[in-house]
Amino acid sequence: MNTRIARMIALLLLFAVLTSCGGEQQSKQTQENADSAAVSQVAQPEDMAKPVEVTDEGLEPVYGEDLLDGVYPIEVESSSTMFRITDCTLTVEKGEMTARMTMGGTGYLYLYPGTAEAASSADASDYIPFEENADGTHSFTLSVAALNTGMDCAAFSAKKELWYDRTLLFHADSLPQQAFAHSALTLWETLGLPDGRYTCDVTLSGGSGRASVSSPAQITAENGRCFARIQWSSDQYDYMMAGEERYLPENTEGNSVFVIPVDGFDYPMQVRADTTAMSTPHEIDYTLTFHSDTLQPDT
């Protein structure tokens, strides 16, 4: 091989090495640019209103297999006041749950079942588009793994073209009792007891575990309806919620006392109590279980 040919081969080899390095650098730069573009689609904290805490460690998760097949109205909370849900129905079929949420506005184009960061890099086929209703409102239908458990959900703003992090909480206590597959619910009319005053053991669960109620509780039955006198271990509860109704304390001194309706016995009846013991008033979810086998006339 003469000297001229050897130099040409050497130059070709050098060019190939430099081209390869340049290609790798260009590919790396292209990926970095793509990553940067994806991140830029995620709303930053300064772009969002302060989120509202919706999760509660005292709540027990409820799964699809705990419910009977059907379509039920359900209450859902959002961690953002900008993501307003005006109506929601839960569909249960063979242990799987889906929720159809109707929005208070038309500002979102897509939802994604996860974080905003994950949504920004997900395939578009994984996005949940809105459904336009007859009145122009938008609805989204998404799978729900569990009730009473915070669920990550990203929402894509049509105006800002950004993904926003949201947390959703579907409240099992807003479902009708007949939705539950293994309800131990005992109705007053099935007990065969006359109207009157009784005492009944009651068990409280939920919250931080520090609160308690007096047991047995006084039960008053009249015209097929039952009411329980609930006395708390604290004087700092200013109202209770049973269903959609708010009940004020019966007393002005001593530990807080409320008279609330009893839906049934032998199952965890969902209630809420508002405490003023914190820096700001705060509603806490509890369950009360009234044990029918302990009912005794209150003499």
RABELNOR-V68020 format. One record per pair of residues at least 6 apart in sequence whose C-alpha atoms are under 6 Angstrom apart, sorted by the first residue. I is the first residue (numbers start at 0). J is the second residue. Records with the same first field share a line. If there is no record, write none. Layout:
# RABELNOR-V68020
I=J ; J
This chain:
# RABELNOR-V68020
37=119
40=161 ; 162
41=115 ; 161 ; 162
42=161 ; 162 ; 163
50=78 ; 79
51=78
52=78
53=78
54=149
57=205 ; 206
58=147
60=146 ; 147 ; 148
61=145 ; 146
62=145
63=94 ; 95 ; 96
64=94
65=180
66=178 ; 179 ; 180
67=178 ; 179 ; 180
68=91 ; 92
69=90 ; 91
70=89 ; 90
71=88 ; 89
72=88
73=87 ; 88 ; 173 ; 174
74=170 ; 173
75=168 ; 169
76=167 ; 168
77=166 ; 167
78=165 ; 166
83=102 ; 103
84=101 ; 102 ; 103
85=101 ; 102 ; 103
86=100 ; 101
87=99 ; 100
88=98 ; 99
89=97 ; 98
90=96 ; 97
96=142 ; 143
97=141 ; 142 ; 143
98=140 ; 141
99=139 ; 140
100=138 ; 139
101=137 ; 138
102=137 ; 138
105=137
106=156 ; 157
107=155 ; 156 ; 157
108=155 ; 157
109=126 ; 127 ; 128 ; 154 ; 155
110=126 ; 127 ; 153 ; 154
111=126 ; 152 ; 153
112=152
113=151 ; 152 ; 153
114=151 ; 152 ; 153 ; 164
115=153 ; 162 ; 163 ; 164
129=137 ; 138 ; 139
130=137 ; 138
131=137
146=169 ; 170 ; 171
147=169 ; 170
148=168
149=167 ; 168
150=166 ; 167
151=166
152=165 ; 166
153=163 ; 164 ; 165
154=162 ; 163
155=161 ; 162
172=269
183=265 ; 266
184=263 ; 264 ; 265 ; 266
185=263 ; 264
186=263
194=220 ; 221
195=219 ; 220
196=218 ; 219 ; 297
197=217 ; 218 ; 295 ; 296 ; 297
198=215 ; 216 ; 217 ; 218 ; 294 ; 295 ; 297
199=215 ; 216 ; 293 ; 294
200=214 ; 215 ; 290 ; 293
201=214 ; 215 ; 288 ; 289
202=287 ; 288
203=286 ; 287
204=285 ; 286
205=285
211=231 ; 232
212=230 ; 231 ; 232
213=230
216=228
217=227 ; 228
218=226 ; 227
219=225 ; 226
225=260 ; 261
226=259 ; 260 ; 261
227=258 ; 259
228=257 ; 258
229=256 ; 257
230=255 ; 256
231=254 ; 255
233=254
234=253 ; 254 ; 255
235=274 ; 275 ; 276
236=255 ; 273 ; 274
237=273
238=246 ; 247 ; 272 ; 273
239=245 ; 246 ; 271 ; 272
240=270 ; 271
241=270
248=256 ; 257
249=256 ; 257
264=289 ; 290 ; 291
265=288 ; 289 ; 290
266=288
267=286 ; 287 ; 288
268=286 ; 287
269=286
270=285 ; 286
271=283 ; 284 ; 285
272=282 ; 283
273=281 ; 282
274=280 ; 281
